[in-house]
Amino acid sequence: MGYRQKSKGAAIPGFQDLVEQDLKTGKFRPVYLMAGEDTLRIEGVVEKIRKDVLGESGSAFNFHVFQGDQTPVERVLQQALSLPMLGNLQVIWVKQVDRCLNNQDTQGAFEKYLAHPVKETILLLSADKVDKRKKWVKVCQENKFLFDFTPPSGEALVQWVLKAARREKLPLESDQARILCDLVGNDLMSLKSEIDKLALLVEDRGQAIGAEELGRVIMDQAALEGYEITANLEPGKTPEVLKTWFRLSEWGRSPFEIAPLLISRVRKGAILSAGRAQNMADREIGALSGQNPWSFRYLEPMVRGMGKNGLGTALEAALECDRRLKGSPLKPNIIIEKLIMDLCRSDGD
């Protein structure tokens, strides 16, 4: 397929290279290894390739998604070696592929496929991080399958925010974009969600928001930033939420400011879960609880991750935290950190 040239010693191409060389030309490689935490753009690449290669009708039969920590590599290779159904090509996406390549046998089997990929299969591989010393990663790099999806930083990140804001017709200025980057970090998914919220504010008001007023909205958020700490509130995300709390604490935010945000988040999730258990539509739940149904999308990961019973337990932990903050001899910082660990505890913890 024209991608067998060796590239030892060359810099690893990134997202923009993939766009220019593949997405714009429609000339797709048999394998892509997208390594990095830029999940927003990885998902965008997958969706673009899926639509271009399969269209909507072909996706029902020939688009397959596997989780690396749940699927043995033998199952992935079995699908990759099979012929497409009612089409010429199939697209396979393996998320966190490094987790199914945890020994020499699985890596060896995968290396054999990478050396001779099937022409009817486009194999998309993604991982937050890969060990470039591993032979299978080296094979990907040598055959120009490896792409660096490290999120942008510094001025490049600011420019990304400004471009995303322009698409939503938000008059964001450079200083305001930098504040958003400082608040959220370089997680493009979270930054996109912040921009969506600002766009929703414009939609709710029915009129454009000027740059000055937009700046006030952002600065109000900077005074008490809670989005990131609540957006990650789900099982298994303890390190992310604790990291955010430590940063907010360094900025002078107190447990008495952050605790209500966490408690409110859990309450909203419990209300949403209870309403859906009663077969209520999101619009009805929103009307009864005073929430915008559009905002439920931000509660989904927590609601799915915790489940009905987990949300009940989380609500009890949140209320206990509130009581302790008002009368416990424990330091407030310890109380809030315990709450975070309770709320983000996985089943195996």
C-alpha positions in Angstrom: 0.0 0.0 0.0 3.0 2.3 -0.3 3.9 2.6 3.3 6.8 0.2 3.7 9.6 2.7 3.6 11.8 2.7 6.6 12.0 5.9 8.7 14.6 5.2 11.4 15.9 8.3 13.1 13.1 10.5 11.7 10.9 12.7 13.9 7.6 11.1 14.8 4.8 12.7 12.7 1.8 14.2 14.5 -1.8 15.0 14.0 -1.3 17.7 11.3 0.9 15.3 9.3 -1.8 12.7 9.4 -4.4 15.3 8.2 -2.2 16.5 5.3 -1.0 13.2 4.2 -4.0 11.0 4.7 -7.3 12.6 5.7 -7.2 15.2 3.0 -6.0 12.8 0.3 -8.1 9.9 1.2 -5.0 7.6 0.9 -5.2 5.5 4.1 -2.6 3.3 5.6 -3.3 -0.3 6.8 -2.4 0.6 10.4 -2.3 3.7 12.5 -0.8 3.8 16.0 -2.0 7.1 17.6 0.0 7.6 20.8 -0.8 10.3 23.2 -3.5 11.8 25.5 -5.1 14.0 22.8 -8.3 11.9 22.9 -10.4 14.6 21.2 -8.4 14.6 18.0 -7.9 10.8 18.1 -11.6 10.4 18.1 -11.9 12.9 15.3 -9.5 10.9 13.2 -11.3 7.7 13.8 -14.6 9.2 12.9 -13.2 10.8 9.7 -11.7 7.5 8.5 -14.8 5.6 9.4 -17.1 7.9 7.4 -14.7 8.2 4.4 -14.0 4.5 4.2 -17.4 3.0 5.2 -20.0 5.7 5.0 -23.0 5.4 7.3 -24.4 2.2 5.8 -21.1 0.2 5.9 -20.4 1.1 9.6 -23.1 -1.2 10.8 -21.2 -4.3 9.6 -17.6 -3.3 9.1 -16.7 -0.9 12.0 -15.4 -2.7 15.1 -14.3 -1.2 18.4 -12.3 -3.2 21.0 -11.0 -2.2 24.5 -7.4 -3.3 24.9 -7.9 -4.1 28.6 -10.9 -6.3 27.9 -10.1 -8.0 24.6 -7.3 -10.6 24.0 -5.1 -9.8 21.1 -6.1 -13.0 19.5 -9.6 -11.7 19.1 -8.3 -8.5 17.5 -6.2 -10.4 15.0 -9.0 -12.8 14.2 -11.2 -9.8 13.2 -8.3 -8.1 11.4 -7.6 -11.2 9.3 -11.3 -11.7 8.4 -12.9 -10.4 5.3 -15.4 -7.4 5.4 -19.1 -8.1 5.3 -20.9 -6.7 2.2 -18.0 -4.3 1.5 -14.4 -3.9 0.4 -12.9 -2.7 3.6 -13.4 -2.9 7.4 -12.2 -0.5 10.1 -11.1 -1.7 13.5 -10.3 0.6 16.4 -8.4 -0.9 19.4 -8.4 1.6 22.4 -5.5 1.3 24.9 -3.9 -1.3 22.6 -0.8 -1.5 24.9 -2.9 -3.2 27.5 -3.6 -6.3 25.4 0.1 -6.6 24.5 1.4 -7.4 27.9 3.8 -10.4 27.2 6.2 -11.6 24.5 3.7 -14.0 22.9 1.0 -11.4 22.3 3.6 -8.9 21.1 5.1 -11.5 18.8 1.8 -12.3 17.2 1.0 -8.7 16.8 4.4 -7.9 15.2 3.7 -10.6 12.6 0.5 -8.9 11.6 2.1 -5.5 11.5 4.8 -6.8 9.1 2.1 -8.0 6.7 -1.2 -6.2 7.4 -4.3 -7.3 5.5 -5.2 -4.9 2.7 -8.9 -5.2 3.4 -8.5 -3.9 7.0 -7.6 -0.5 8.4 -6.4 -1.1 11.9 -6.6 2.0 14.2 -4.6 1.7 17.4 -4.7 4.2 20.3 -2.9 4.5 23.6 -2.1 7.2 26.1 1.5 6.2 26.0 3.7 3.6 24.3 7.1 2.3 25.1 9.2 3.0 22.0 11.7 0.3 23.1 9.1 -2.4 22.4 9.6 -4.1 19.1 6.0 -3.8 18.0 6.2 0.0 18.5 9.5 0.1 16.5 7.8 -1.8 13.7 5.0 0.8 13.6 7.5 3.6 13.5 9.7 2.0 10.8 6.6 1.5 8.6 5.3 5.0 9.2 2.3 3.8 11.2 3.2 5.8 14.4 1.8 9.2 15.1 2.3 11.5 18.1 -0.9 12.7 19.6 0.5 14.6 22.5 -1.9 17.5 23.3 -0.7 21.0 22.3 0.8 23.3 24.9 1.8 26.9 25.3 0.9 29.2 22.5 -0.2 26.4 20.3 -2.9 25.4 22.9 -4.1 29.0 23.0 -4.4 29.2 19.3 -6.4 25.9 19.3 -8.8 27.4 21.8 -9.2 30.6 19.8 -9.9 28.5 16.6 -12.5 26.3 18.4 -14.2 29.5 19.8 -14.4 31.0 16.4 -16.3 27.9 15.1 -18.8 28.6 17.9 -18.9 32.3 17.0 -17.5 33.2 20.4 -15.6 36.5 20.5 -12.8 35.1 22.6 -9.7 37.1 23.0 -6.2 35.8 23.5 -6.0 36.7 27.2 -9.3 35.0 27.8 -8.2 31.9 26.0 -5.1 31.8 28.2 -7.2 31.9 31.3 -9.3 29.0 30.0 -6.1 27.0 29.4 -4.8 27.8 32.9 -8.1 26.7 34.4 -8.6 23.5 32.4 -5.1 22.5 31.3 -4.3 21.0 27.9 -7.0 18.4 27.8 -8.7 19.3 24.5 -11.9 17.4 25.4 -12.3 19.4 28.6 -11.5 22.7 26.8 -14.0 21.9 24.1 -16.6 21.3 26.8 -15.9 24.6 28.3 -16.3 26.3 24.9 -19.6 24.4 24.5 -20.8 25.7 27.8 -20.0 29.3 26.8 -21.8 28.7 23.5 -24.8 27.4 25.4 -24.8 30.6 27.5 -25.1 32.6 24.2 -27.8 30.3 23.0 -29.8 30.6 26.2 -29.6 34.4 26.1 -30.6 34.5 22.4 -28.0 37.1 21.6 -24.3 37.4 21.1 -22.1 38.0 24.1 -19.5 40.7 23.7 -15.9 40.2 24.4 -16.0 42.3 27.6 -19.0 40.4 29.1 -17.4 37.1 28.0 -14.3 38.0 29.9 -16.4 38.7 33.0 -18.0 35.2 32.7 -14.6 33.6 32.5 -13.1 35.6 35.3 -16.1 34.7 37.5 -15.3 31.1 36.8 -11.6 31.7 37.6 -12.7 33.0 41.0 -14.3 29.7 41.8 -13.3 27.1 39.2 -15.1 23.8 39.7 -15.7 22.4 36.2 -12.6 20.2 35.9 -12.9 18.8 39.4 -16.6 17.8 38.8 -16.1 16.7 35.2 -13.7 14.0 36.3 -15.9 12.9 39.1 -16.3 9.2 38.4 -14.8 5.8 39.5 -11.2 5.4 38.7 -10.4 9.1 38.3 -9.0 9.7 41.8 -5.6 11.0 40.6 -7.2 13.5 38.2 -9.6 14.9 40.8 -7.0 15.1 43.5 -4.6 16.8 41.2 -7.2 19.4 40.4 -8.0 19.9 44.1 -4.3 20.4 44.9 -4.1 23.0 42.2 -7.2 24.8 43.3 -5.9 24.7 46.9 -2.7 26.3 45.7 -4.7 29.1 44.1 -6.4 29.8 47.5 -9.6 27.9 47.1 -10.9 26.4 50.3 -12.6 23.1 51.0 -15.7 25.1 52.0 -15.9 26.4 48.4 -15.2 23.2 46.6 -17.3 20.8 48.8 -20.6 22.3 47.6 -19.6 21.9 44.0 -18.9 18.2 44.6 -22.1 17.7 46.6 -24.2 19.4 44.0 -22.7 17.3 41.2 -23.5 14.1 43.0 -27.1 15.3 43.8 -27.7 16.2 40.2 -26.4 12.8 39.1 -28.6 11.0 41.6 -31.7 13.0 40.4 -30.9 12.2 36.8 -30.4 8.5 37.6 -33.6 8.3 39.6 -35.6 10.0 36.9 -34.4 7.7 34.2 -35.2 4.7 36.4 -38.8 5.9 36.4 -38.6 6.1 32.5 -38.8 9.9 32.6 -37.6 11.8 29.6 -34.6 14.1 30.1 -36.8 17.1 29.4 -39.1 16.1 32.2 -36.2 15.6 34.6 -34.8 19.0 33.7 -38.1 20.7 34.3 -38.6 19.1 37.7 -35.0 19.6 38.9 -34.4 23.1 37.4 -31.6 21.8 35.2 -30.9 22.2 31.5 -31.3 18.8 29.8 -28.3 19.8 27.6 -26.1 19.7 30.6 -26.9 16.1 31.4 -24.2 15.1 28.9 -21.6 16.2 31.5 -23.2 14.0 34.1 -23.2 10.9 31.9 -19.8 9.5 32.8 -20.4 9.8 36.5 -24.0 8.3 36.3 -22.8 5.3 34.2 -19.6 4.7 36.3 -21.3 4.9 39.7 -24.6 3.3 38.9 -27.7 3.7 41.0 -26.3 2.1 44.1 -23.0 3.8 43.7 -24.7 7.2 43.5 -26.6 6.5 46.7 -23.4 5.7 48.5 -21.7 8.7 47.0 -24.5 11.0 48.2 -24.2 9.6 51.7 -20.4 10.3 51.6 -21.0 13.8 50.3 -23.5 14.6 53.1 -21.1 13.2 55.7 -18.4 15.5 54.3 -20.7 18.4 54.7 -21.3 17.5 58.3 -17.6 17.0 59.1 -16.7 20.3 57.6 -19.1 22.0 60.0 -18.0 20.1 63.2 -15.2 17.7 62.9 -11.8 18.3 64.5 -10.1 16.9 61.3 -8.5 19.4 59.0 -10.8 20.5 56.2 -8.2 19.6 53.5 -8.2 16.0 54.8 -12.0 15.8 54.8 -12.3 17.0 51.2 -9.5 14.6 50.1 -11.3 11.7 51.7 -14.5 12.7 50.0 -12.7 12.7 46.6 -11.3 9.2 47.2 -14.8 8.0 48.3 -16.5 9.4 45.3 -13.9 8.1 42.8 -13.4 4.7 44.4 -13.5 1.8 41.8 -15.2 -1.5 42.6 -11.8 -3.1 43.0 -10.6 -0.5 45.5 
